[in-house]
Amino acid sequence: MLEEAAPEAPCAGSCHAQRVLQTLNAYRRTGTLTDVVLRAGGRDFPCHRAALGAASAYFRGLFAAGRPERGGLAVVAVAPEASAAAALAVVLDYVYGAGVRLRAEDEAAAVLALAARLGVAGLREACARFLEGRLRAANSLALRRVAAAFSLAPLAERCGRVLRQSFAEVARHTDFLELAPDEVAALLADPFLGVAREEAVFEAVMRWVRHDAPGRRGQLRRLLEHVRLPLLAPAYFLQKVEADELLQACAECRPLLLEARTCFILGREAGALRARPRRFMDQAEVIVIIGGCDRKGLLTLPFADAYHPESRRWTALPSLPGYTRSEFAACALRNDVYVSGGHINSRDVWMFSSHLHTWIKVASLHKGRWRHKMAAVQGQLYAVGGFDGLQRLRSVERYDPFSNTWAAAAPLLEPVSSAAVAPCSGQLYVIGGAGQDGVSTDKVQCFDPKEDRWSLRSPAPFSQRCLEAVSLEDTIYVVGGLMSKIFTYHPGTDVWEEVAQLPGPVESCGVTVCDGKVHILGGRDEHGDSTDRGFTFDPSSGQVEAPLCLQRCTSSHGCVTIVQSLSR
């Protein structure tokens, strides 16, 4: 009669299997009961076919095919390279349950290659964990190649993160100099490249080119396109970039140098995408909101705030002196913010210096204005139209920041107030607004500063006032006027287009371009109430999103984008 076996302890099965593997491994090391010899790098490794077949798809198929034996033991040549012996020793330790002991990245790569060839599952993860633990800026490019060769997605992602975060250090190592042109271009084009200053990116490009100047000088223009030259310090640009002999000899690079010079002179007005700070720089684009009216439009607001879209963080700025104003004009010039007018016959003009972080009163307008607009064209400010309490204005004034003086420019063809005004491709466009008779117009008036002359373009597909407009990449975007649509105007083709729908009608809102997107902030709804809602339109996708709310309900406020130090 059979007795009932006592129940095993929970770990009995695993403990037993572990003891068996330990015994087999001891047999392997002493050559006991071994029936096959693996040869690699001039070394022989006695093993057990059963153990190898259980762990390796390659050996399972090999032994099942009945490989002939020599001298009583099968001898299998694994690899002739000397480095293969160390890799095979690691693989066999894993097969026999002795764990994985790795000492260097190149050894882990050799083990990965051998394990893949022999079909030993499980070693990939162990090697990947080891490599992730050894990952540094100095070896990130080498380990990224390993990750790509063996499809180690988590390791590849970590390598990419280290490359971005420590690019300046990575670029100092030999591995960077050995990259292919496509790899260098892909690194430079990454918007998340972690550099505090763009000088590090320029120096990396020049170091890579000079490593083999005869063979690589032809790649200079292609790589320099990804360097944000307008972000370089002007003195550095003059001394290190324009004076560089390789760049002086590269005619293809001259347009990029000219673009940088233009940005130094005109600031954000130049509209170059390369003038936009990278995500992890010490500086970033921020949206500045100035003053405005409260929810019911009864009170003017004293606040000035900066919003950083990437961190979604608001920062208080100094309040505008004499803030009891509304429906004033605001715009940015060379990274400073200018505000003018704000009540009937107001001639005051204030500048917020982004460098000094304070408001400074500058030269007054010749004509007091209200419900007018300002825009920057070719490094000068233009105050356009408006209302003086009695009539709409045709007059236009031009401000020279170097001499701190205003001068008369050619007057509008038709007087308007509360129109949309935007610079684009070196010209100024005045869209819609209220005419002399108080009736809203669809006229589009275009000013050529070189000729000091106005002309009419194709009328807008709407007749509205309380409009706002901005330009981005040779296209003007128009919103407001209690419309729930976003319209575009293309000056090059003189064509209007409806491109997006907003959740509801809005007027007297703030509109600015930041991070390549059009931001529509605050304004009044169809009930005349100010709102705190914000929308973002992405021209690349055509989508409207609602990523933020203002600090408070605001309308008829200033809304511009400047570059600000994040450490302030």
C-alpha positions in Angstrom: 0.0 0.0 0.0 1.4 3.4 -1.0 1.6 6.1 1.5 0.4 9.6 0.7 3.3 11.9 0.1 3.6 14.8 2.4 3.0 18.2 0.6 6.1 19.9 -0.5 7.2 23.3 0.8 6.4 26.2 -1.6 10.0 26.6 -2.7 10.7 22.9 -3.1 10.4 22.8 -6.9 12.5 25.9 -7.5 15.0 24.9 -4.9 15.3 21.5 -6.4 15.8 22.9 -9.9 18.4 25.3 -8.6 20.3 22.4 -6.9 20.3 20.4 -10.1 21.7 23.4 -12.1 24.3 24.0 -9.5 25.3 20.3 -9.7 25.4 20.4 -13.5 27.5 23.5 -13.4 30.0 21.9 -11.0 30.1 18.9 -13.3 30.8 21.2 -16.2 33.7 22.9 -14.4 35.3 19.5 -13.6 34.4 17.9 -16.9 32.2 15.2 -15.2 29.7 13.5 -17.5 30.3 16.1 -20.3 29.6 14.9 -23.8 30.3 17.9 -26.0 33.2 20.4 -26.2 32.6 24.0 -27.4 35.6 25.7 -28.9 35.9 29.5 -29.0 39.0 31.8 -29.3 41.3 28.9 -28.8 39.7 27.7 -25.6 37.7 24.5 -25.0 34.6 24.4 -22.8 33.3 20.9 -21.9 29.5 20.9 -21.6 26.4 18.7 -21.5 24.4 18.5 -24.7 21.1 18.2 -22.8 21.8 21.5 -20.9 22.8 23.3 -24.1 19.8 22.0 -26.0 17.4 23.1 -23.3 18.7 26.6 -23.3 19.7 27.2 -26.9 17.7 26.9 -30.1 20.9 26.7 -32.1 22.3 23.7 -30.2 18.9 22.1 -30.0 18.7 22.0 -33.7 22.4 21.0 -34.1 22.2 18.0 -31.7 18.9 16.9 -33.0 20.5 16.6 -36.5 23.0 14.1 -35.0 26.4 15.8 -35.4 29.1 13.1 -35.6 31.5 12.8 -32.6 35.3 12.6 -32.7 37.2 10.7 -30.0 34.0 10.2 -27.9 33.1 13.9 -27.6 31.5 16.2 -30.1 33.6 19.3 -30.7 31.7 22.3 -31.9 33.6 25.4 -33.1 31.6 28.4 -31.9 33.9 31.3 -33.0 37.6 31.7 -33.7 37.9 35.3 -32.3 39.8 35.6 -29.0 37.1 37.8 -27.6 34.5 35.1 -28.2 36.0 32.9 -25.4 35.0 35.5 -22.7 31.6 35.9 -24.2 31.0 32.2 -24.4 32.0 31.8 -20.7 29.3 34.4 -19.8 26.7 32.6 -21.9 27.5 29.2 -20.4 27.3 30.7 -16.8 23.8 31.9 -17.7 22.8 28.5 -19.3 23.9 26.6 -16.2 22.2 29.1 -13.8 25.3 30.7 -12.4 24.1 34.2 -13.2 25.5 36.9 -15.5 28.7 38.5 -14.7 29.7 41.4 -17.0 32.6 43.8 -16.6 32.6 46.1 -19.6 30.3 47.5 -22.3 32.2 45.8 -25.1 32.0 42.5 -23.3 28.2 42.9 -23.0 27.9 43.7 -26.7 29.9 40.5 -27.6 27.6 38.5 -25.3 24.6 40.0 -26.9 25.9 39.1 -30.4 26.8 35.5 -29.3 23.5 34.9 -27.5 21.6 36.2 -30.5 23.5 33.8 -32.7 23.0 30.8 -30.4 19.4 31.6 -29.7 19.8 31.9 -25.9 16.7 33.8 -24.7 16.9 35.9 -21.6 20.4 37.2 -21.9 19.2 40.2 -23.9 17.5 41.7 -20.8 20.4 41.0 -18.5 22.9 42.6 -20.9 20.5 45.5 -21.5 20.2 46.2 -17.7 24.0 46.1 -17.4 24.4 48.5 -20.2 21.8 50.9 -18.9 23.6 50.9 -15.6 26.9 51.8 -17.3 25.3 54.5 -19.6 27.2 57.8 -19.5 27.6 60.8 -21.8 31.0 59.4 -22.9 29.6 56.1 -24.1 26.1 57.1 -25.1 26.8 57.1 -28.8 28.5 53.6 -28.7 25.6 52.2 -26.6 23.1 53.7 -28.9 24.7 51.7 -31.8 24.5 48.5 -29.6 20.8 49.2 -28.8 20.0 49.7 -32.5 21.9 46.5 -33.5 20.0 44.3 -31.1 16.7 46.2 -31.0 16.9 47.2 -27.3 14.2 49.9 -27.3 14.5 50.9 -23.7 18.3 51.3 -23.9 17.9 53.3 -27.1 15.5 55.6 -25.5 17.8 56.2 -22.5 20.7 56.8 -24.8 18.7 59.4 -26.7 17.8 61.1 -23.4 21.5 61.2 -22.3 22.5 62.5 -25.8 20.0 65.3 -25.6 20.7 66.2 -22.0 24.5 66.1 -22.2 25.1 67.1 -25.9 28.0 69.5 -25.1 29.9 66.7 -23.3 29.0 64.1 -25.9 30.3 66.3 -28.7 33.7 66.4 -27.1 34.3 62.6 -27.5 35.8 60.8 -30.4 32.6 58.8 -31.0 30.9 62.1 -32.1 33.6 62.8 -34.6 33.0 59.4 -36.2 29.3 59.9 -36.8 27.8 59.9 -40.3 26.5 63.2 -41.6 22.9 62.0 -41.3 23.4 61.2 -37.6 25.0 64.6 -36.9 22.1 66.4 -38.6 19.5 64.4 -36.7 21.2 65.3 -33.4 21.4 69.0 -34.2 17.8 69.1 -35.4 16.4 67.7 -32.1 14.3 70.5 -30.5 15.0 69.0 -27.1 18.8 69.3 -27.4 20.0 70.2 -23.9 22.4 73.1 -24.3 22.4 76.2 -22.2 23.9 78.2 -25.1 23.9 77.8 -28.8 27.7 78.3 -29.0 28.1 74.7 -27.9 26.1 73.5 -31.0 28.1 75.6 -33.4 31.4 74.5 -32.0 30.3 70.8 -32.2 29.6 71.3 -35.9 32.9 72.9 -36.7 34.8 70.3 -34.7 33.1 67.5 -36.7 33.8 69.2 -40.0 37.4 69.9 -39.2 38.0 66.3 -38.2 38.1 65.6 -41.9 37.8 69.0 -43.6 38.6 67.9 -47.2 35.9 65.2 -47.0 33.3 67.0 -44.9 33.3 70.7 -45.9 30.6 69.9 -48.4 28.3 69.0 -45.4 28.8 72.5 -43.8 25.7 74.2 -45.1 23.5 71.2 -44.3 24.6 71.1 -40.7 24.7 74.8 -40.2 21.0 75.0 -41.1 20.4 73.2 -37.7 22.5 75.7 -35.7 20.4 78.6 -34.4 22.9 81.3 -35.3 20.6 84.2 -34.3 20.9 82.9 -30.7 24.7 83.3 -30.6 26.1 86.3 -28.7 26.7 89.0 -31.4 30.3 89.4 -30.4 30.9 85.7 -30.6 29.2 85.7 -34.1 31.5 88.4 -35.3 34.7 86.9 -33.9 34.2 83.2 -34.2 31.6 82.6 -37.0 32.0 85.3 -39.6 35.8 85.2 -39.2 36.0 81.4 -39.6 38.0 80.5 -42.7 35.8 77.5 -43.6 32.6 79.6 -43.5 34.2 82.4 -45.4 35.0 79.9 -48.2 31.5 78.5 -48.2 29.3 80.6 -50.4 26.3 78.3 -49.6 26.5 79.4 -46.0 26.3 83.1 -46.6 22.4 83.3 -46.6 22.5 81.7 -43.1 25.0 84.3 -41.9 22.9 87.1 -43.4 19.8 85.7 -41.7 21.6 85.8 -38.3 22.8 89.4 -38.9 19.2 90.4 -39.8 17.9 88.9 -36.6 20.6 90.8 -34.6 19.3 94.0 -36.1 15.5 93.4 -36.2 15.1 90.9 -33.4 11.9 88.8 -33.4 10.5 90.8 -36.3 12.8 88.9 -38.6 10.6 85.9 -38.0 13.4 83.3 -38.4 12.6 79.9 -36.9 16.3 79.6 -36.0 15.8 82.6 -33.6 13.6 80.5 -31.4 15.3 79.2 -28.3 15.7 75.4 -27.8 13.5 73.9 -25.1 16.2 73.5 -22.4 18.1 76.7 -22.9 18.5 79.3 -20.1 16.2 81.5 -22.2 12.8 80.8 -23.6 9.9 82.4 -25.5 7.3 83.8 -23.1 4.0 85.4 -23.7 3.5 88.8 -21.9 0.0 89.9 -21.0 -0.3 93.6 -20.1 -3.3 95.3 -18.5 -6.7 95.2 -20.1 -10.3 95.4 -18.9 -12.0 93.2 -16.2 -14.9 90.8 -16.8 -17.5 93.6 -17.3 -15.1 96.1 -18.9 -15.6 98.6 -16.1 -12.1 98.4 -14.5 -8.7 98.6 -16.1 -6.2 96.0 -14.8 -2.8 97.0 -13.4 -1.2 93.6 -13.9 1.6 92.5 -16.3 2.5 88.8 -16.4 4.7 86.4 -18.4 3.6 82.9 -19.3 6.0 80.1 -20.3 4.1 77.6 -22.4 6.5 74.8 -21.9 6.4 74.8 -18.1 2.9 76.4 -18.0 4.2 78.8 -15.4 3.1 82.4 -14.8 5.6 85.0 -13.6 4.6 88.5 -12.4 6.2 91.4 -14.1 6.4 95.1 -13.0 3.1 96.8 -13.6 2.8 99.4 -16.3 3.0 102.9 -14.8 -0.2 104.9 -15.2 -2.1 101.7 -15.9 -5.5 103.4 -16.0 -5.8 102.9 -19.7 -7.7 100.6 -22.1 -7.7 99.8 -25.8 -4.0 100.8 -26.0 -1.5 99.5 -28.5 1.3 97.1 -27.7 4.0 95.3 -29.7 7.5 94.0 -29.3 10.6 95.4 -30.9 14.1 93.9 -30.4 12.8 91.9 -27.4 11.4 94.9 -25.7 7.7 95.7 -25.2 6.2 99.0 -26.3 2.8 100.4 -25.2 1.2 103.5 -26.4 -2.1 105.4 -26.0 -4.9 104.0 -23.9 -7.4 106.9 -23.5 -8.5 109.8 -25.6 -5.7 112.0 -26.7 -3.1 109.9 -24.8 0.4 110.5 -26.3 2.4 108.5 -23.8 4.6 105.6 -24.9 6.3 103.2 -22.5 8.9 100.6 -23.1 9.4 97.5 -20.9 13.1 96.7 -21.1 13.5 92.9 -21.0 17.2 93.4 -20.1 16.6 95.8 -17.2 13.2 94.3 -16.2 11.6 97.7 -15.8 9.4 100.2 -17.6 10.9 103.2 -19.3 9.1 106.2 -20.7 10.2 107.0 -24.2 9.4 109.8 -26.7 5.7 110.7 -26.9 3.5 110.4 -30.0 2.8 113.5 -32.0 -0.9 112.7 -32.0 -2.9 111.3 -29.1 -4.4 108.0 -30.1 -6.9 105.4 -28.8 -8.0 102.2 -30.3 -5.0 102.2 -32.6 -2.4 99.5 -33.3 1.4 99.4 -33.4 3.7 97.1 -35.3 7.4 96.7 -36.0 8.6 96.9 -39.6 12.3 96.9 -40.6 13.4 97.8 -37.0 11.1 100.7 -36.5 7.7 101.0 -34.8 4.5 102.3 -36.6 1.5 103.7 -34.8 -1.4 103.3 -37.1 -4.8 105.0 -37.2 -7.0 105.0 -34.1 -9.6 107.4 -32.6 -9.0 110.8 -30.9 -12.5 111.2 -29.4 -13.9 113.0 -32.4 -12.9 111.1 -35.5 -11.0 108.1 -36.9 -7.5 108.8 -37.8 -5.6 108.4 -41.1 -2.3 109.5 -39.6 0.6 107.1 -39.1 3.7 107.7 -37.1 7.1 106.0 -37.3 9.4 105.6 -34.3 13.2 105.2 -34.5 14.5 103.5 -31.3 18.1 104.6 -32.0 17.2 108.3 -32.0 14.1 108.0 -29.7 12.0 110.1 -32.1 8.7 109.9 -33.8 8.1 111.1 -37.4 5.1 111.2 -39.7 4.7 108.5 -42.3 2.4 108.4 -45.2 -1.2 108.4 -44.0 -3.7 105.6 -44.5 -5.8 105.6 -47.6 -8.9 105.3 -45.3 -9.0 106.2 -41.6 -9.8 103.3 -39.3 -9.8 102.4 -35.6 -9.9 99.0 -33.9 -8.4 97.4 -37.0 -6.1 94.4 -37.2 -2.5 95.4 -38.0 0.4 93.0 -38.8 3.8 93.2 -40.4 4.6 90.5 -43.0 7.5 90.2 -45.5 8.7 93.7 -44.8 5.4 95.4 -45.3 2.5 96.5 -43.0 -1.1 95.3 -43.4 -4.1 97.0 -41.9 -7.2 94.8 -42.0 -10.8 95.9 -41.4 -11.7 98.2 -38.5 -14.2 100.9 -38.0 -14.3 103.6 -40.8 -15.0 107.3 -40.5 -18.7 106.8 -40.5 -18.5 104.2 -37.7 -19.3 101.3 -40.1 -16.9 98.3 -40.1 -14.9 97.8 -43.3 -13.5 94.9 -45.2 -10.6 97.0 -46.7 -7.0 95.7 -46.6 -4.5 98.5 -46.7 -0.8 97.7 -47.4 2.1 99.9 -46.6 5.5 99.7 -48.3 8.1 101.4 -46.0 10.6 101.6 -48.8 8.2 103.6 -50.9 6.4 105.2 -48.0 3.2 104.4 -49.9 -0.1 102.7 -49.2 -2.1 100.5 -51.6 -5.3 98.4 -51.4 -5.2 94.6 -51.5 -8.0 92.0 -51.9 -10.7 92.8 -49.3 -11.2 90.5 -46.3 -14.1 88.0 -46.4 -15.6 89.9 -43.4 -16.3 93.4 -42.3 -15.4 93.7 -38.6 -13.7 95.8 -36.0 -12.0 94.8 -32.7 -9.8 92.5 -34.7 -6.3 91.1 -34.0 -3.7 89.8 -36.4 -0.2 88.2 -36.3 2.1 86.9 -39.0 3.9 83.6 -39.1 6.1 82.3 -42.0 4.8 84.8 -44.6 1.1 84.2 -43.6 -1.2 86.6 -41.6 -3.6 85.1 -39.1 -6.7 87.2 -38.2 -9.2 86.6 -35.3 -11.6 88.6 -33.3 -14.5 90.8 -34.5 -16.9 88.5 -32.6 -16.1 85.8 -35.2 -15.6 82.2 -34.3 -13.2 81.6 -37.1 -9.5 82.0 -37.8 -8.7 83.4 -41.2 -5.4 83.6 -43.1 -4.2 86.0 -45.6 -1.3 85.2 -47.9 0.4 88.5 -49.1 2.4 86.6 -51.7 -0.7 85.4 -53.5 -3.2 88.0 -52.2 -5.6 85.2 -51.2 -7.8 84.8 -48.1 -8.7 81.4 -46.5 -10.7 80.2 -43.5 -8.5 77.7 -41.7 -10.0 76.8 -38.3 -13.1 77.1 -36.1 -13.0 78.5 -32.5 -15.3 77.2 -29.8 -17.1 80.5 -29.8 -17.0 84.1 -31.0 -14.5 86.5 -29.5 -13.3 90.1 -29.9 -10.6 92.4 -28.4 -8.6 89.3 -27.6 -4.8 89.0 -27.4 -3.0 87.2 -30.2 0.7 86.3 -30.4 3.0 83.7 -31.9 5.0 81.6 -29.5 6.8 78.3 -30.2 5.6 78.3 -33.8 1.9 78.4 -32.8 -0.8 81.1 -32.8 -2.0 81.8 -29.2 -5.4 83.5 -28.8 -5.9 84.7 -25.2 -8.8 86.3 -23.4 -11.1 88.8 -25.1 -14.9 89.5 -25.0 -17.6 86.9 -25.8 -20.9 87.5 -27.5 -22.4 88.8 -24.2 -19.7 91.4 -23.8 -18.1 89.7 -20.9 -14.3 89.3 -20.7 -13.0 85.7 -20.6 -10.0 84.0 -19.2 -9.9 81.3 -21.9 -6.9 80.7 -24.1 -6.6 78.8 -27.4 -3.7 77.6 -29.4 -3.8 77.1 -33.2 -1.1 74.9 -34.7 -0.6 75.7 -38.4 1.2 72.4 -39.0 -1.8 70.3 -37.9 -4.6 72.8 -38.4 -5.9 71.9 -34.8 -7.2 74.3 -32.2 -6.5 73.3 -28.6 -7.3 74.9 -25.2 -4.1 74.4 -23.2 -4.3 77.3 -20.7 -6.4 79.9 -18.9 -5.3 83.4 -18.1 -4.7 84.6 -14.5 -8.0 86.5 -14.7 -10.7 87.5 -17.2 -9.2 90.0 -19.5 -10.0 91.9 -22.7 -8.5 94.8 -24.7 -5.1 93.9 -23.3 -1.5 93.9 -24.6 -0.3 90.5 -25.8 3.2 90.0 -27.2 6.0 87.4 -27.2 9.6 88.0 -26.0 12.6 85.9 -25.0 13.2 85.9 -21.3 15.7 84.3 -18.9 14.1 81.4 -17.1 16.3 82.0 -14.0 14.8 85.5 -13.5 
